[in-house]
Amino acid sequence: MKRIAKYLVISLLALNINSVFAQSSSNKNLMHTVSKNSADVELNLDLSKYPEDLDFWSDVPNAELAYVISKRMSDEELLSQMLMFGWAGAEPSELLNSWVRDRGLGSVKVFGWNTDNTTLVAKSITALQKKAQSRRFKIPLFVATDQEGGWIRHVKGNTSITPGNLSIGAGGLPIDSWYSAYYICREIAVLGINLNFAPTIDLYTDQNSTIIGTRSFGEDPEKAGIMGVAFAAGSMSAGVIPTAKHFPGHGDTENDSHVFLPKINADFDTISKRELVPFKYLIDADVPAIMSGHLSFPLIRQNGEPASLSPYFLGELLRNQLGYKGLIITDDMMMNGDTLYAGSLSNAFKLAIEAGNDIVISSTTAQLNENLWTSNLQRMKDVPQFKTKVETAVRRILEIKMNYFKNTNPAPLYPDVNAIDAAIPDPDGGEFFVDQACRSITVYRKGEMPYLPQKGKKVILAGSEPAFFNEMKKYYKDSIDIRMSYNLGSNEAQYAANLIAGRADEVDVIFVCVWDRNSVKTVEALKPLQKRGKKIVVFSIMSPVLSFNLDWADTVLFGYSYSPYSFTGLAAVASGRVEPEGVLPISVEK
């Protein structure tokens, strides 16, 4: 654990957010370079003065070039540039290829369904970018994913399973957020992914929330803002555009917008002092993209419209009041949170464009003649104001793409598949993530640590993750292993407790992991063993809220994730190798 000292020295310099940017003096400038655009300014350029063969790579100032290309684009090309589609198979379908090759689709998204083969992901991205470059304007694709860290990790394979945002919040150091994003994004950049839907800057306000939970940096708005800016800066330094989400804040609801339209009963004064604070930090730092959330605030908009479809939230609040100039990107439009309100997918797309989103996402690829395409294309012809909305969005997309691809160190358009194995997992990231995890481990209930079994006695290890057993066996070689399913049922939870009780006489200490409500039941069933002199040590490996009522245990440690790095930290703390320094980033409510 000597390497921890190296990062702690760096981290001491990072207690002020400005010191984070000292890691790369151009961080803020990079975000400003990418996000600046003149989409809302009418340039009135003489189009005849520009060459007929003008394309994305022409040597013309970006603002002028984006304007001219947008004016020369057909309605079909304009609308296509606003759309982002994902693919469900191991490789892009012929349908998605058609959208890129024949219509000029602007963006694609790599979802987590078939990403174990990262080489195939890179090859697919290359093929799609080549199709985009075959078109007359040669506009490259935005290639996006959700690689937040923690349990949201859409690109799999050998990419790092990191401790995540709540762990970063517990450590309390912005430099940890910067480096986390930096190493995460170096891994996806080598695949050709240039846009990441992170950081999540939603607050951990509703402690019953399972959709945000450990994806949050914590409940403190100022700290979440600081950590979010650091994360965005680290992402940009690695060559990937960051996206702050989910505007105006998803943290005060336990409902999932994939299934429902969550209603957050907070008035404007409340969200202004709470949910909006992190976004203000990111806007001040010139974050290039913000994701709009399918979230209803009935005390602010009585019609119940989701923020993602709301001219008020996106136009008046985000653009006018908060002064945001970058891209606004919807959350997935295939989620019920928007379609339940809009009544149909095509109407939801229309409302999203009218509200002021620049890029509209669908996790599935639309059919070529689908109504979301035909009806909105016809609306461009029939309603001049609607076409103006589309043109403005496309100008912003084009200029920000130009800023990124022509003025920064972007992710490669055609990734080198021979470089993937050496870059994933990041060769420097593992050492950092161990140190970051160790800094985050938080003592909720402290017994007599370190735990050293008496001679001739074993320990019980009860959990679901292989990394838990692997790390603990480095310090506790003589163990009884109780392996549980991660998707634990009630009967399985009691069965595990019975197994533990049946072997309890052979041990002094029982180490047991908690990650959901049923694993809590396993621990609660062990309480009578304390009267038999057995020490119960709880490792909380997801939301710490689940363990708030386990304060009767001898020791409760919060690790905040099932990352192998978090288990390294937990094992090191329990065995006395590391002194825990993490601070719980949410309040204790029993």
C-alpha positions in Angstrom: 0.0 0.0 0.0 3.0 2.3 -0.2 1.7 3.7 -3.5 -1.2 5.3 -1.6 1.2 8.0 -0.4 1.9 9.1 -4.0 -1.6 9.9 -4.7 -2.2 11.4 -1.3 0.5 13.9 -1.9 -1.1 14.9 -5.2 -4.5 14.9 -3.5 -3.5 17.4 -0.8 -2.9 19.9 -3.6 -6.5 19.3 -4.9 -8.6 20.4 -1.9 -9.4 23.5 -4.0 -11.1 22.8 -7.3 -8.6 25.1 -9.2 -5.8 22.7 -8.2 -7.5 19.9 -10.1 -7.0 21.9 -13.3 -3.3 22.2 -12.5 -3.0 18.5 -13.4 -3.5 19.8 -17.0 -3.5 23.5 -17.4 -5.6 23.3 -20.5 -8.5 21.4 -18.9 -11.0 24.3 -18.7 -9.8 25.7 -22.0 -10.4 22.3 -23.6 -14.0 22.3 -22.5 -14.5 25.9 -23.5 -12.9 25.2 -26.9 -15.3 22.4 -27.5 -18.5 24.0 -26.2 -18.3 27.4 -27.7 -20.6 27.9 -30.7 -22.6 30.6 -32.5 -25.7 28.6 -33.2 -28.0 31.2 -31.7 -26.5 34.0 -33.8 -27.8 34.7 -37.3 -24.6 35.1 -39.4 -26.3 36.0 -42.7 -23.3 34.8 -44.7 -23.2 34.9 -48.5 -23.3 31.2 -49.4 -22.1 31.8 -53.0 -18.7 32.9 -51.7 -17.9 29.4 -50.4 -16.7 26.5 -52.7 -19.3 24.0 -53.8 -17.2 21.1 -52.6 -17.1 22.5 -49.0 -17.1 19.7 -46.3 -16.6 19.2 -42.6 -12.8 19.2 -42.9 -12.5 22.4 -45.1 -10.2 25.1 -43.9 -12.9 27.6 -42.9 -13.6 29.0 -39.4 -15.8 26.6 -37.6 -18.7 29.0 -37.0 -18.9 29.9 -40.7 -18.4 26.3 -41.8 -21.2 25.0 -39.6 -23.5 27.7 -40.8 -22.8 27.1 -44.5 -23.1 23.3 -44.3 -26.3 23.5 -42.4 -27.8 25.9 -45.0 -26.8 23.5 -47.8 -28.2 20.4 -46.1 -31.5 18.9 -47.2 -34.3 18.5 -44.7 -33.5 14.8 -44.4 -29.8 15.5 -43.7 -30.7 18.1 -41.1 -33.1 15.9 -39.2 -30.8 12.9 -39.4 -28.0 14.9 -37.8 -30.1 15.4 -34.7 -30.7 11.7 -34.2 -28.7 9.2 -32.2 -29.5 5.5 -32.5 -28.1 2.4 -30.8 -27.7 -1.1 -31.9 -28.7 -4.3 -30.1 -26.6 -7.0 -31.8 -22.9 -7.7 -31.6 -22.5 -5.5 -34.7 -24.5 -2.7 -36.2 -27.5 -3.9 -38.2 -27.9 -3.2 -41.9 -30.7 -0.8 -40.9 -28.3 1.3 -38.8 -25.8 1.2 -41.6 -28.5 2.5 -43.9 -29.2 5.4 -41.6 -25.5 6.4 -41.6 -24.7 5.7 -45.2 -28.0 6.9 -46.9 -29.4 9.5 -44.5 -26.4 11.0 -42.7 -27.3 9.9 -39.1 -25.4 12.2 -36.8 -24.7 10.0 -33.8 -24.7 6.4 -32.6 -24.7 4.9 -29.1 -22.8 1.9 -27.8 -25.2 0.2 -25.3 -24.1 -2.5 -22.9 -25.8 -5.5 -24.5 -23.0 -6.8 -26.7 -19.8 -5.1 -25.7 -17.6 -7.9 -24.2 -15.7 -8.1 -27.5 -14.1 -4.6 -27.4 -12.2 -5.4 -30.6 -15.5 -5.9 -32.4 -16.8 -2.7 -30.9 -13.8 -0.8 -32.4 -14.2 -2.4 -35.8 -17.9 -1.6 -35.8 -17.1 2.0 -35.0 -14.5 2.2 -37.8 -17.0 0.8 -40.3 -19.7 3.3 -39.3 -17.3 6.3 -39.4 -16.1 5.3 -42.9 -19.7 5.3 -44.1 -20.2 8.7 -42.5 -17.1 9.9 -44.3 -18.3 8.6 -47.6 -21.1 11.2 -47.7 -20.8 14.6 -49.3 -20.2 16.7 -46.2 -18.0 14.0 -44.5 -19.4 14.8 -41.0 -18.0 12.3 -38.4 -20.3 10.6 -36.0 -20.6 11.3 -32.3 -20.1 7.8 -30.8 -21.5 7.7 -27.3 -21.8 5.4 -24.3 -22.5 5.3 -20.6 -19.2 4.6 -18.9 -19.9 6.4 -15.6 -17.8 4.2 -13.4 -19.2 2.1 -10.6 -22.1 -0.2 -11.7 -22.9 1.8 -14.8 -20.4 0.4 -17.3 -21.8 -0.1 -20.8 -18.6 -1.0 -22.5 -17.5 -4.3 -20.8 -14.8 -6.7 -21.9 -11.6 -5.9 -19.8 -12.6 -2.3 -19.1 -12.0 -1.3 -15.4 -14.8 -1.9 -12.9 -14.2 1.2 -10.8 -15.4 2.1 -7.3 -17.8 4.8 -8.7 -19.1 8.2 -7.7 -20.2 7.6 -4.1 -16.8 6.2 -3.3 -15.2 9.3 -4.8 -17.6 11.4 -2.7 -16.6 9.5 0.4 -12.9 10.1 -0.3 -13.7 13.8 -0.7 -10.9 14.7 -3.1 -11.6 16.3 -6.5 -8.3 14.8 -7.8 -9.8 11.3 -7.4 -12.8 12.4 -9.6 -10.4 13.8 -12.2 -8.2 10.7 -12.4 -11.3 8.3 -12.3 -12.7 10.0 -15.4 -9.3 10.2 -17.0 -8.6 6.5 -16.8 -12.2 5.5 -17.6 -12.2 7.7 -20.7 -8.7 6.6 -21.9 -10.1 3.1 -22.1 -13.1 4.0 -24.2 -11.3 6.5 -26.4 -9.0 3.8 -27.7 -12.2 2.2 -29.1 -13.2 5.3 -31.0 -15.9 6.4 -28.4 -15.8 10.2 -28.3 -18.8 11.1 -26.1 -19.5 9.8 -22.6 -22.8 10.3 -20.7 -21.0 11.1 -17.5 -20.6 12.6 -14.9 -23.9 11.9 -13.1 -24.3 14.9 -10.9 -27.7 14.0 -9.4 -27.8 14.3 -5.7 -28.4 11.4 -3.3 -31.5 13.2 -1.9 -34.0 10.3 -1.7 -32.3 7.5 0.2 -34.8 5.0 -1.2 -33.6 5.6 -4.7 -32.1 2.7 -6.5 -31.9 4.2 -9.9 -29.3 6.9 -8.8 -28.0 5.7 -5.4 -24.2 5.1 -5.6 -24.1 6.8 -9.0 -24.2 10.1 -7.1 -21.3 11.9 -5.5 -23.5 12.4 -2.4 -26.1 14.7 -1.0 -24.1 17.9 -0.8 -24.8 20.2 -3.8 -21.5 22.1 -3.7 -19.4 19.0 -3.3 -21.2 17.3 -6.1 -20.6 20.3 -8.3 -16.9 20.3 -7.5 -16.5 16.6 -8.1 -18.6 16.9 -11.3 -16.3 19.6 -12.7 -13.2 17.5 -11.9 -14.7 14.5 -13.6 -15.6 16.4 -16.7 -12.1 17.9 -16.8 -10.5 14.5 -16.5 -12.7 13.1 -19.3 -11.9 16.0 -21.6 -8.1 15.6 -20.9 -8.5 11.9 -22.0 -10.0 13.0 -25.3 -13.7 12.2 -24.6 -16.5 14.8 -24.4 -18.3 14.7 -21.0 -22.0 15.0 -20.4 -23.5 16.2 -17.1 -26.8 14.4 -16.3 -29.8 14.3 -15.6 -31.0 17.9 -15.8 -32.5 19.3 -13.7 -31.8 16.5 -11.2 -32.9 12.9 -10.7 -31.9 12.4 -7.1 -35.1 13.2 -5.2 -37.2 10.3 -6.4 -37.1 6.5 -6.0 -39.0 6.0 -9.3 -37.1 4.9 -12.4 -37.8 7.0 -15.5 -37.3 3.9 -17.6 -40.6 2.7 -16.2 -42.5 5.7 -15.0 -42.4 9.5 -15.3 -41.0 10.3 -11.9 -42.8 13.3 -10.1 -40.5 15.3 -7.9 -42.5 17.5 -5.5 -40.0 20.2 -5.1 -40.6 23.9 -5.8 -38.2 26.1 -7.8 -36.6 27.6 -4.7 -35.7 24.1 -3.4 -34.2 22.9 -6.7 -32.4 26.2 -7.2 -30.6 25.7 -3.8 -30.2 21.9 -4.3 -30.5 20.1 -7.6 -29.4 23.0 -9.9 -26.3 23.8 -7.9 -24.1 21.1 -9.5 -25.3 22.0 -12.9 -24.4 25.6 -12.3 -20.8 24.5 -11.5 -20.6 22.5 -14.7 -22.1 25.3 -16.8 -19.6 27.7 -15.4 -16.9 25.2 -16.4 -18.2 25.1 -20.0 -19.2 21.5 -20.0 -19.9 20.7 -23.6 -23.0 18.6 -23.1 -25.9 18.2 -20.7 -28.5 15.4 -20.7 -32.1 16.3 -20.1 -34.0 14.0 -17.8 -37.5 12.5 -18.1 -38.6 14.0 -14.9 -41.7 15.9 -13.9 -41.8 18.8 -11.4 -45.5 19.5 -10.9 -44.9 22.3 -8.4 -42.9 24.1 -11.1 -44.8 23.1 -14.3 -48.4 22.2 -13.4 -49.0 20.5 -16.7 -46.6 17.7 -15.6 -44.4 17.9 -18.6 -41.1 16.1 -18.3 -38.0 18.4 -18.3 -36.8 16.6 -21.4 -39.8 17.8 -23.3 -40.2 21.2 -21.7 -39.5 24.5 -23.4 -39.5 26.0 -19.9 -36.8 23.8 -18.4 -34.6 23.7 -21.5 -35.2 27.0 -23.1 -36.1 29.4 -20.3 -34.2 27.9 -17.4 -31.2 26.1 -18.8 -30.5 28.4 -21.8 -31.7 31.8 -20.7 -31.5 31.8 -16.9 -28.4 29.6 -16.4 -26.7 30.7 -19.6 -25.9 27.3 -21.0 -24.5 27.3 -24.5 -23.5 23.6 -25.2 -25.4 20.6 -26.5 -28.6 19.4 -24.9 -29.1 15.7 -25.3 -32.2 13.7 -24.3 -32.1 10.6 -22.2 -33.2 7.5 -24.1 -36.6 8.3 -25.8 -37.6 4.6 -25.6 -38.1 5.1 -21.8 -41.6 5.4 -20.5 -40.8 8.6 -18.7 -41.4 10.6 -21.9 -43.7 8.5 -24.0 -46.3 8.2 -21.3 -46.6 12.0 -21.3 -46.3 12.5 -25.1 -48.7 9.7 -26.0 -46.5 8.4 -28.8 -42.9 8.0 -29.8 -43.2 10.3 -32.8 -44.9 13.0 -30.7 -42.2 12.7 -28.1 -39.5 13.3 -30.7 -41.4 16.3 -31.9 -41.8 17.7 -28.4 -38.1 17.0 -27.7 -37.0 19.1 -30.7 -39.5 21.9 -29.9 -38.3 22.0 -26.3 -34.7 22.7 -27.4 -32.9 19.4 -27.4 -30.1 19.2 -29.9 -29.7 15.4 -30.0 -32.5 13.0 -29.6 -31.6 9.4 -28.5 -33.3 6.1 -29.2 -31.8 3.0 -27.9 -33.1 1.1 -30.9 -32.7 2.0 -34.5 -35.9 3.4 -36.1 -37.2 1.9 -39.3 -36.6 4.0 -42.3 -40.3 4.8 -42.7 -41.2 5.1 -39.0 -43.6 7.8 -38.0 -41.0 9.6 -35.8 -39.1 10.3 -39.0 -41.9 10.9 -41.6 -44.1 13.1 -39.4 -41.2 15.3 -38.2 -39.8 15.6 -41.6 -43.2 16.7 -42.9 -43.4 19.2 -40.0 -40.1 20.8 -41.1 -41.8 21.5 -44.5 -45.1 22.7 -43.0 -43.9 24.7 -39.9 -41.1 27.2 -40.5 -40.5 27.6 -36.8 -39.9 23.9 -36.4 -37.4 23.8 -39.2 -35.6 26.8 -37.6 -35.3 24.7 -34.4 -33.8 21.9 -36.3 -31.3 24.1 -38.2 -30.2 25.8 -34.9 -29.6 22.4 -33.3 -27.7 21.2 -36.3 -25.5 24.3 -36.4 -24.6 23.7 -32.7 -23.9 20.0 -33.3 -21.7 20.7 -36.3 -19.7 23.5 -34.7 -19.1 21.5 -31.5 -18.1 18.5 -33.6 -15.6 20.7 -35.5 -14.3 22.2 -32.3 -13.7 18.7 -30.9 -12.3 16.9 -34.0 -10.2 19.8 -35.3 -9.0 21.6 -32.2 -8.4 18.9 -29.5 -6.9 15.5 -29.2 -10.0 13.5 -30.0 -10.7 9.8 -29.8 -9.6 8.3 -33.1 -12.0 8.2 -36.0 -10.7 4.8 -37.0 -9.4 3.1 -33.8 -6.3 0.9 -34.0 -7.5 -2.6 -33.0 -3.9 -3.6 -32.3 -3.7 -1.0 -29.5 -6.7 -2.3 -27.6 -5.1 -5.1 -25.5 -2.3 -2.8 -24.3 -4.8 0.0 -23.4 -7.6 -1.9 -21.8 -7.5 -2.2 -18.8 -5.5 1.1 -18.6 -2.0 0.2 -17.5 -1.8 3.0 -15.0 -5.5 3.0 -13.9 -5.3 -0.1 -11.7 -2.8 1.4 -9.3 -4.8 4.5 -9.0 -8.2 2.8 -8.4 -6.7 0.7 -5.6 -5.5 3.9 -3.9 -8.8 5.7 -4.5 -10.8 2.8 -3.1 -8.6 2.7 0.0 -9.2 6.4 0.6 -12.9 6.0 0.4 -13.5 3.1 2.9 -15.7 4.5 5.7 -16.1 3.2 9.2 -19.8 3.3 10.3 -19.4 1.0 13.3 -15.9 0.3 14.6 -15.0 -2.8 16.7 -11.6 -4.1 17.5 -9.7 -3.8 14.3 -7.6 -5.4 12.9 -9.4 -8.7 13.0 -6.9 -11.4 13.7 -8.4 -14.9 14.4 -7.1 -16.9 17.4 -4.7 -19.7 16.7 -6.6 -22.7 15.3 -9.6 -20.7 14.4 -10.9 -19.9 10.9 -13.0 -17.1 9.6 -16.2 -17.2 7.7 -16.4 -15.3 4.4 -19.9 -14.8 3.1 -20.6 -12.9 -0.1 -21.3 -13.1 -3.8 -18.4 -11.5 -5.6 -15.2 -13.5 -6.5 -13.1 -10.5 -5.7 -14.3 -10.5 -2.1 -13.0 -14.0 -1.5 -9.8 -13.4 -3.5 -8.9 -10.2 -1.6 -9.8 -11.6 1.9 -7.8 -14.8 1.4 -4.6 -12.7 1.1 -5.0 -12.0 4.8 -7.2 -14.8 6.0 -6.0 -18.0 4.3 -7.9 -20.4 6.5 -11.5 -19.6 5.8 -14.9 -21.2 5.4 -16.5 -19.8 2.2 -20.2 -19.2 2.0 -20.9 -18.2 -1.6 -24.2 -16.5 -2.3 -26.0 -15.5 -5.5 -25.9 -11.8 -6.3 -29.5 -12.0 -7.2 -30.4 -13.3 -3.8 -33.9 -14.5 -3.0 -35.5 -14.5 0.5 -35.2 -18.3 0.9 -31.5 -18.2 -0.3 -30.8 -15.4 2.2 -32.1 -17.5 5.1 -30.3 -20.6 3.8 -27.0 -18.7 3.8 -27.6 -17.6 7.3 -28.3 -21.2 8.4 -25.0 -22.3 6.7 -23.1 -19.6 8.6 -24.7 -20.5 11.9 -23.9 -24.1 11.4 -20.2 -23.5 11.0 -20.0 -20.6 13.6 -18.3 -22.8 16.3 -15.2 -23.1 14.1 -14.6 -19.4 13.8 -14.1 -16.2 15.8 -15.1 -13.7 13.0 -17.8 -13.7 10.4 -17.2 -11.4 7.4 -20.4 -10.9 5.4 -21.3 -8.6 2.5 -24.4 -6.5 2.1 -25.6 -5.3 -1.3 -29.4 -5.6 -1.3 -32.4 -6.1 1.1 -32.2 -9.8 1.1 -28.5 -9.8 2.0 -29.4 -7.6 4.9 -31.8 -10.3 6.1 -28.9 -12.8 6.1 -26.9 -10.4 8.4 -29.9 -9.8 10.7 -30.3 -13.5 11.2 -26.7 -13.7 12.5 -27.3 -11.4 15.4 -27.9 -14.2 18.0 -24.3 -15.4 17.2 -22.9 -12.4 19.0 -24.1 -14.0 22.3 -21.9 -16.9 21.5 -18.8 -14.6 21.2 -18.8 -14.4 17.4 -17.7 -11.1 15.9 -19.9 -9.9 12.9 -18.1 -7.7 10.4 -20.3 -6.2 7.7 -18.9 -5.1 4.3 -21.5 -2.7 2.7 -20.7 -3.0 -1.0 -23.4 -0.9 -2.6 -25.7 1.7 -1.0 -24.7 2.4 2.6 -28.4 3.1 3.4 -29.0 -0.7 3.5 -26.7 -1.0 6.5 -27.7 2.0 8.6 -29.7 -0.3 10.9 -26.9 -2.9 11.3 -25.1 -0.7 13.8 -25.4 -3.6 16.3 -22.7 -5.5 14.4 -19.2 -5.4 15.7 -17.9 -3.5 12.7 -19.6 -2.0 9.6 -17.4 -0.8 6.8 -18.8 1.1 3.7 -17.1 0.3 0.4 -19.8 1.7 -1.9 -19.3 -0.7 -4.8 -18.6 -4.3 -5.8 -15.5 -3.2 -7.7 -12.5 -5.5 -7.1 -10.6 -2.3 -6.1 -13.2 -1.7 -3.3 -12.7 -5.2 -2.0 -9.0 -4.5 -2.0 -9.6 -1.5 0.2 -12.1 -3.3 2.5 -9.8 -6.2 3.1 -6.8 -3.9 3.7 -8.8 -2.0 6.3 -10.2 -5.0 8.1 -6.8 -6.6 8.3 -5.1 -3.4 9.6 -3.0 -2.7 6.5 -4.8 0.6 5.8 -6.3 3.2 8.2 -9.8 4.1 6.9 -10.3 7.8 6.1 -13.5 7.9 4.2 -16.4 10.2 5.3 -20.0 9.1 4.6 -21.3 11.5 1.9 -24.9 11.2 2.9 -26.8 11.7 6.2 -27.8 8.7 8.4 -31.6 8.4 8.5 -32.7 5.3 10.3 
